[in-house]
Amino acid sequence: MARVARGDKDAFSALYDALSATVFGIVVKVVRDRAQSEEVTQEVMIDLWRQAARYRPDQGSVRTWAATLAHRRAVDRVRSAQAASNREHDEAARAQGRPFDEVAEQVETRLESEQVRRCLRGLTEIQRQAVTLAYYQGLTYREVAETLCTPLPTVKTRLRDGLIRLRDCMGVTT
């Protein structure tokens, strides 16, 4: 471990060969998914390389230290996966718990549509034409002006006045 701590790649290679199977065995028992176990094993071996200077021979063997790191890392992975699963489950439960009344939604939409039609009928003919072309047919101000053969500033004024009247009729507050 002292050689690994000094950055000796050959020493780490020997350490890897000696411990990777043990580390993988511990991890796979906890994680239970081979692909994730391989990832966790790789992470543990990288930790051994990076933390080699922290190893204390008086506190246990290298194998015991590696096994402890492997077990902790594997448990962390399982807890992380469980927490993610719980978050997804909770979000799904919240989304599913929101009541949606399709009939009420349709009735509300129909009532709003009727109110818009009633308010449109309250506009002058020229305002209604401009609003209809701009908002129901998707024309730009310039295209509305060309369609109605009206100057652009006049179209803008008609639209502004018509929208103000619609807003007031619909009871919208700004």
Rosetta constraint file for C-alpha pairs under 8 A:
AtomPair CA 1 CA 5 HARMONIC 6.02 0.50
AtomPair CA 1 CA 11 HARMONIC 7.72 0.50
AtomPair CA 1 CA 52 HARMONIC 6.02 0.50
AtomPair CA 1 CA 53 HARMONIC 7.59 0.50
AtomPair CA 1 CA 55 HARMONIC 7.38 0.50
AtomPair CA 1 CA 62 HARMONIC 7.74 0.50
AtomPair CA 2 CA 6 HARMONIC 6.43 0.50
AtomPair CA 2 CA 52 HARMONIC 7.22 0.50
AtomPair CA 2 CA 53 HARMONIC 6.97 0.50
AtomPair CA 3 CA 7 HARMONIC 6.59 0.50
AtomPair CA 3 CA 8 HARMONIC 5.42 0.50
AtomPair CA 3 CA 11 HARMONIC 6.13 0.50
AtomPair CA 4 CA 8 HARMONIC 4.99 0.50
AtomPair CA 4 CA 9 HARMONIC 6.88 0.50
AtomPair CA 4 CA 11 HARMONIC 5.57 0.50
AtomPair CA 4 CA 12 HARMONIC 5.41 0.50
AtomPair CA 4 CA 49 HARMONIC 6.57 0.50
AtomPair CA 4 CA 52 HARMONIC 6.17 0.50
AtomPair CA 5 CA 49 HARMONIC 7.13 0.50
AtomPair CA 5 CA 50 HARMONIC 7.61 0.50
AtomPair CA 5 CA 51 HARMONIC 7.40 0.50
AtomPair CA 5 CA 52 HARMONIC 4.64 0.50
AtomPair CA 5 CA 53 HARMONIC 4.81 0.50
AtomPair CA 6 CA 53 HARMONIC 7.92 0.50
AtomPair CA 7 CA 49 HARMONIC 7.99 0.50
AtomPair CA 8 CA 12 HARMONIC 6.41 0.50
AtomPair CA 9 CA 13 HARMONIC 6.07 0.50
AtomPair CA 10 CA 14 HARMONIC 6.32 0.50
AtomPair CA 11 CA 15 HARMONIC 6.17 0.50
AtomPair CA 12 CA 16 HARMONIC 5.92 0.50
AtomPair CA 12 CA 49 HARMONIC 6.92 0.50
AtomPair CA 13 CA 17 HARMONIC 6.22 0.50
AtomPair CA 14 CA 18 HARMONIC 6.16 0.50
AtomPair CA 15 CA 19 HARMONIC 6.03 0.50
AtomPair CA 16 CA 20 HARMONIC 5.35 0.50
AtomPair CA 16 CA 45 HARMONIC 7.01 0.50
AtomPair CA 17 CA 21 HARMONIC 7.74 0.50
AtomPair CA 19 CA 23 HARMONIC 6.10 0.50
AtomPair CA 19 CA 63 HARMONIC 6.80 0.50
AtomPair CA 19 CA 66 HARMONIC 7.52 0.50
AtomPair CA 20 CA 24 HARMONIC 5.95 0.50
AtomPair CA 20 CA 41 HARMONIC 7.18 0.50
AtomPair CA 20 CA 45 HARMONIC 7.30 0.50
AtomPair CA 21 CA 25 HARMONIC 6.06 0.50
AtomPair CA 22 CA 26 HARMONIC 6.37 0.50
AtomPair CA 22 CA 67 HARMONIC 7.35 0.50
AtomPair CA 23 CA 27 HARMONIC 6.17 0.50
AtomPair CA 23 CA 41 HARMONIC 6.17 0.50
AtomPair CA 23 CA 44 HARMONIC 7.72 0.50
AtomPair CA 23 CA 66 HARMONIC 6.85 0.50
AtomPair CA 23 CA 67 HARMONIC 5.98 0.50
AtomPair CA 23 CA 70 HARMONIC 5.74 0.50
AtomPair CA 24 CA 28 HARMONIC 5.94 0.50
AtomPair CA 24 CA 37 HARMONIC 6.64 0.50
AtomPair CA 24 CA 38 HARMONIC 6.91 0.50
AtomPair CA 24 CA 41 HARMONIC 5.47 0.50
AtomPair CA 24 CA 70 HARMONIC 7.95 0.50
AtomPair CA 25 CA 29 HARMONIC 6.37 0.50
AtomPair CA 26 CA 30 HARMONIC 6.68 0.50
AtomPair CA 26 CA 67 HARMONIC 7.06 0.50
AtomPair CA 26 CA 70 HARMONIC 6.66 0.50
AtomPair CA 26 CA 71 HARMONIC 6.38 0.50
AtomPair CA 27 CA 31 HARMONIC 5.90 0.50
AtomPair CA 27 CA 32 HARMONIC 7.83 0.50
AtomPair CA 27 CA 37 HARMONIC 5.66 0.50
AtomPair CA 27 CA 40 HARMONIC 7.05 0.50
AtomPair CA 27 CA 41 HARMONIC 6.78 0.50
AtomPair CA 27 CA 70 HARMONIC 6.10 0.50
AtomPair CA 27 CA 71 HARMONIC 6.25 0.50
AtomPair CA 27 CA 74 HARMONIC 5.39 0.50
AtomPair CA 28 CA 32 HARMONIC 4.98 0.50
AtomPair CA 28 CA 33 HARMONIC 6.52 0.50
AtomPair CA 28 CA 34 HARMONIC 6.45 0.50
AtomPair CA 28 CA 37 HARMONIC 5.20 0.50
AtomPair CA 30 CA 71 HARMONIC 7.52 0.50
AtomPair CA 30 CA 74 HARMONIC 6.08 0.50
AtomPair CA 30 CA 75 HARMONIC 6.68 0.50
AtomPair CA 30 CA 78 HARMONIC 7.58 0.50
AtomPair CA 31 CA 36 HARMONIC 7.13 0.50
AtomPair CA 31 CA 37 HARMONIC 6.14 0.50
AtomPair CA 31 CA 74 HARMONIC 6.00 0.50
AtomPair CA 31 CA 75 HARMONIC 7.40 0.50
AtomPair CA 31 CA 77 HARMONIC 7.28 0.50
AtomPair CA 31 CA 78 HARMONIC 6.02 0.50
AtomPair CA 32 CA 37 HARMONIC 7.20 0.50
AtomPair CA 33 CA 37 HARMONIC 5.88 0.50
AtomPair CA 34 CA 38 HARMONIC 6.15 0.50
AtomPair CA 35 CA 39 HARMONIC 6.50 0.50
AtomPair CA 36 CA 40 HARMONIC 6.14 0.50
AtomPair CA 37 CA 41 HARMONIC 5.97 0.50
AtomPair CA 37 CA 74 HARMONIC 7.72 0.50
AtomPair CA 38 CA 42 HARMONIC 6.19 0.50
AtomPair CA 39 CA 43 HARMONIC 6.27 0.50
AtomPair CA 40 CA 44 HARMONIC 6.15 0.50
AtomPair CA 40 CA 70 HARMONIC 7.70 0.50
AtomPair CA 40 CA 73 HARMONIC 6.81 0.50
AtomPair CA 40 CA 74 HARMONIC 6.50 0.50
AtomPair CA 40 CA 77 HARMONIC 7.75 0.50
AtomPair CA 41 CA 45 HARMONIC 6.20 0.50
AtomPair CA 41 CA 70 HARMONIC 7.03 0.50
AtomPair CA 42 CA 46 HARMONIC 6.21 0.50
AtomPair CA 43 CA 47 HARMONIC 6.16 0.50
AtomPair CA 44 CA 48 HARMONIC 6.23 0.50
AtomPair CA 44 CA 66 HARMONIC 7.64 0.50
AtomPair CA 44 CA 69 HARMONIC 6.52 0.50
AtomPair CA 44 CA 70 HARMONIC 5.81 0.50
AtomPair CA 44 CA 73 HARMONIC 7.09 0.50
AtomPair CA 45 CA 49 HARMONIC 6.39 0.50
AtomPair CA 46 CA 50 HARMONIC 6.18 0.50
AtomPair CA 47 CA 51 HARMONIC 5.68 0.50
AtomPair CA 47 CA 52 HARMONIC 7.95 0.50
AtomPair CA 48 CA 52 HARMONIC 5.48 0.50
AtomPair CA 48 CA 66 HARMONIC 7.13 0.50
AtomPair CA 51 CA 55 HARMONIC 7.17 0.50
AtomPair CA 55 CA 62 HARMONIC 7.66 0.50
AtomPair CA 55 CA 65 HARMONIC 7.66 0.50
AtomPair CA 56 CA 60 HARMONIC 7.20 0.50
AtomPair CA 57 CA 61 HARMONIC 6.12 0.50
AtomPair CA 57 CA 62 HARMONIC 7.40 0.50
AtomPair CA 60 CA 64 HARMONIC 6.16 0.50
AtomPair CA 60 CA 65 HARMONIC 6.65 0.50
AtomPair CA 61 CA 65 HARMONIC 6.26 0.50
AtomPair CA 62 CA 66 HARMONIC 6.05 0.50
AtomPair CA 63 CA 67 HARMONIC 6.01 0.50
AtomPair CA 64 CA 68 HARMONIC 6.11 0.50
AtomPair CA 65 CA 69 HARMONIC 6.28 0.50
AtomPair CA 66 CA 70 HARMONIC 6.04 0.50
AtomPair CA 67 CA 71 HARMONIC 6.07 0.50
AtomPair CA 68 CA 72 HARMONIC 6.17 0.50
AtomPair CA 69 CA 73 HARMONIC 6.06 0.50
AtomPair CA 70 CA 74 HARMONIC 6.02 0.50
AtomPair CA 71 CA 75 HARMONIC 6.11 0.50
AtomPair CA 72 CA 76 HARMONIC 6.14 0.50
AtomPair CA 73 CA 77 HARMONIC 6.26 0.50
AtomPair CA 74 CA 78 HARMONIC 6.32 0.50
AtomPair CA 75 CA 79 HARMONIC 6.10 0.50
AtomPair CA 76 CA 80 HARMONIC 6.00 0.50
AtomPair CA 77 CA 81 HARMONIC 6.12 0.50
AtomPair CA 78 CA 82 HARMONIC 6.06 0.50
AtomPair CA 79 CA 83 HARMONIC 6.02 0.50
AtomPair CA 80 CA 84 HARMONIC 6.22 0.50
AtomPair CA 81 CA 85 HARMONIC 6.14 0.50
AtomPair CA 82 CA 86 HARMONIC 6.04 0.50
AtomPair CA 83 CA 87 HARMONIC 6.16 0.50
AtomPair CA 84 CA 88 HARMONIC 6.27 0.50
AtomPair CA 85 CA 89 HARMONIC 6.08 0.50
AtomPair CA 86 CA 90 HARMONIC 5.97 0.50
AtomPair CA 87 CA 91 HARMONIC 6.08 0.50
AtomPair CA 88 CA 92 HARMONIC 6.10 0.50
AtomPair CA 89 CA 93 HARMONIC 6.09 0.50
AtomPair CA 90 CA 94 HARMONIC 6.12 0.50
AtomPair CA 91 CA 95 HARMONIC 6.09 0.50
AtomPair CA 92 CA 96 HARMONIC 5.95 0.50
AtomPair CA 93 CA 97 HARMONIC 5.80 0.50
AtomPair CA 94 CA 98 HARMONIC 6.56 0.50
AtomPair CA 101 CA 105 HARMONIC 6.22 0.50
AtomPair CA 102 CA 106 HARMONIC 6.17 0.50
AtomPair CA 103 CA 107 HARMONIC 6.16 0.50
AtomPair CA 104 CA 108 HARMONIC 6.07 0.50
AtomPair CA 105 CA 109 HARMONIC 6.14 0.50
AtomPair CA 106 CA 110 HARMONIC 6.09 0.50
AtomPair CA 107 CA 111 HARMONIC 6.14 0.50
AtomPair CA 108 CA 112 HARMONIC 6.15 0.50
AtomPair CA 109 CA 113 HARMONIC 6.11 0.50
AtomPair CA 110 CA 114 HARMONIC 6.19 0.50
AtomPair CA 111 CA 115 HARMONIC 6.20 0.50
AtomPair CA 112 CA 116 HARMONIC 6.21 0.50
AtomPair CA 113 CA 117 HARMONIC 6.24 0.50
AtomPair CA 114 CA 118 HARMONIC 6.10 0.50
AtomPair CA 115 CA 119 HARMONIC 6.07 0.50
AtomPair CA 115 CA 170 HARMONIC 7.03 0.50
AtomPair CA 116 CA 120 HARMONIC 6.02 0.50
AtomPair CA 116 CA 166 HARMONIC 7.76 0.50
AtomPair CA 116 CA 170 HARMONIC 7.21 0.50
AtomPair CA 117 CA 121 HARMONIC 6.28 0.50
AtomPair CA 118 CA 122 HARMONIC 6.66 0.50
AtomPair CA 119 CA 123 HARMONIC 6.97 0.50
AtomPair CA 119 CA 166 HARMONIC 5.88 0.50
AtomPair CA 119 CA 169 HARMONIC 5.85 0.50
AtomPair CA 119 CA 170 HARMONIC 7.02 0.50
AtomPair CA 120 CA 128 HARMONIC 6.28 0.50
AtomPair CA 120 CA 166 HARMONIC 6.89 0.50
AtomPair CA 121 CA 128 HARMONIC 7.59 0.50
AtomPair CA 123 CA 127 HARMONIC 5.96 0.50
AtomPair CA 123 CA 128 HARMONIC 5.70 0.50
AtomPair CA 123 CA 162 HARMONIC 6.42 0.50
AtomPair CA 123 CA 165 HARMONIC 7.18 0.50
AtomPair CA 123 CA 166 HARMONIC 7.78 0.50
AtomPair CA 124 CA 128 HARMONIC 6.09 0.50
AtomPair CA 125 CA 129 HARMONIC 6.15 0.50
AtomPair CA 126 CA 130 HARMONIC 6.31 0.50
AtomPair CA 126 CA 158 HARMONIC 7.17 0.50
AtomPair CA 127 CA 131 HARMONIC 6.11 0.50
AtomPair CA 127 CA 158 HARMONIC 5.20 0.50
AtomPair CA 127 CA 159 HARMONIC 6.18 0.50
AtomPair CA 127 CA 161 HARMONIC 7.43 0.50
AtomPair CA 127 CA 162 HARMONIC 5.24 0.50
AtomPair CA 128 CA 132 HARMONIC 5.88 0.50
AtomPair CA 128 CA 162 HARMONIC 7.08 0.50
AtomPair CA 129 CA 133 HARMONIC 6.10 0.50
AtomPair CA 130 CA 134 HARMONIC 6.13 0.50
AtomPair CA 130 CA 144 HARMONIC 6.50 0.50
AtomPair CA 130 CA 155 HARMONIC 6.75 0.50
AtomPair CA 130 CA 158 HARMONIC 6.78 0.50
AtomPair CA 130 CA 159 HARMONIC 5.97 0.50
AtomPair CA 131 CA 135 HARMONIC 5.75 0.50
AtomPair CA 131 CA 136 HARMONIC 7.56 0.50
AtomPair CA 131 CA 159 HARMONIC 5.84 0.50
AtomPair CA 131 CA 162 HARMONIC 6.92 0.50
AtomPair CA 131 CA 163 HARMONIC 7.57 0.50
AtomPair CA 132 CA 136 HARMONIC 5.07 0.50
AtomPair CA 132 CA 137 HARMONIC 6.61 0.50
AtomPair CA 133 CA 137 HARMONIC 4.94 0.50
AtomPair CA 133 CA 138 HARMONIC 6.47 0.50
AtomPair CA 133 CA 139 HARMONIC 5.83 0.50
AtomPair CA 133 CA 144 HARMONIC 6.24 0.50
AtomPair CA 134 CA 138 HARMONIC 5.00 0.50
AtomPair CA 134 CA 139 HARMONIC 4.65 0.50
AtomPair CA 134 CA 140 HARMONIC 6.09 0.50
AtomPair CA 134 CA 141 HARMONIC 6.93 0.50
AtomPair CA 134 CA 144 HARMONIC 6.59 0.50
AtomPair CA 135 CA 139 HARMONIC 7.25 0.50
AtomPair CA 139 CA 143 HARMONIC 5.58 0.50
AtomPair CA 139 CA 144 HARMONIC 5.97 0.50
AtomPair CA 140 CA 144 HARMONIC 6.13 0.50
AtomPair CA 141 CA 145 HARMONIC 6.19 0.50
AtomPair CA 141 CA 152 HARMONIC 6.88 0.50
AtomPair CA 141 CA 155 HARMONIC 6.90 0.50
AtomPair CA 141 CA 156 HARMONIC 6.78 0.50
AtomPair CA 142 CA 146 HARMONIC 6.27 0.50
AtomPair CA 142 CA 152 HARMONIC 6.15 0.50
AtomPair CA 143 CA 147 HARMONIC 6.05 0.50
AtomPair CA 144 CA 148 HARMONIC 6.09 0.50
AtomPair CA 144 CA 155 HARMONIC 7.16 0.50
AtomPair CA 145 CA 149 HARMONIC 5.69 0.50
AtomPair CA 145 CA 150 HARMONIC 4.93 0.50
AtomPair CA 145 CA 151 HARMONIC 5.88 0.50
AtomPair CA 145 CA 152 HARMONIC 5.28 0.50
AtomPair CA 145 CA 155 HARMONIC 5.88 0.50
AtomPair CA 146 CA 150 HARMONIC 6.55 0.50
AtomPair CA 146 CA 151 HARMONIC 7.98 0.50
AtomPair CA 150 CA 154 HARMONIC 6.71 0.50
AtomPair CA 150 CA 155 HARMONIC 6.65 0.50
AtomPair CA 151 CA 155 HARMONIC 6.49 0.50
AtomPair CA 152 CA 156 HARMONIC 6.27 0.50
AtomPair CA 153 CA 157 HARMONIC 6.23 0.50
AtomPair CA 154 CA 158 HARMONIC 6.19 0.50
AtomPair CA 155 CA 159 HARMONIC 6.09 0.50
AtomPair CA 156 CA 160 HARMONIC 6.06 0.50
AtomPair CA 157 CA 161 HARMONIC 6.03 0.50
AtomPair CA 158 CA 162 HARMONIC 5.87 0.50
AtomPair CA 159 CA 163 HARMONIC 5.96 0.50
AtomPair CA 160 CA 164 HARMONIC 6.18 0.50
AtomPair CA 161 CA 165 HARMONIC 6.28 0.50
AtomPair CA 162 CA 166 HARMONIC 6.14 0.50
AtomPair CA 163 CA 167 HARMONIC 5.98 0.50
AtomPair CA 164 CA 168 HARMONIC 6.22 0.50
AtomPair CA 165 CA 169 HARMONIC 6.04 0.50
AtomPair CA 166 CA 170 HARMONIC 5.99 0.50
AtomPair CA 167 CA 171 HARMONIC 6.16 0.50
AtomPair CA 167 CA 172 HARMONIC 5.34 0.50
AtomPair CA 167 CA 173 HARMONIC 7.70 0.50
AtomPair CA 168 CA 172 HARMONIC 6.25 0.50
AtomPair CA 168 CA 173 HARMONIC 7.94 0.50
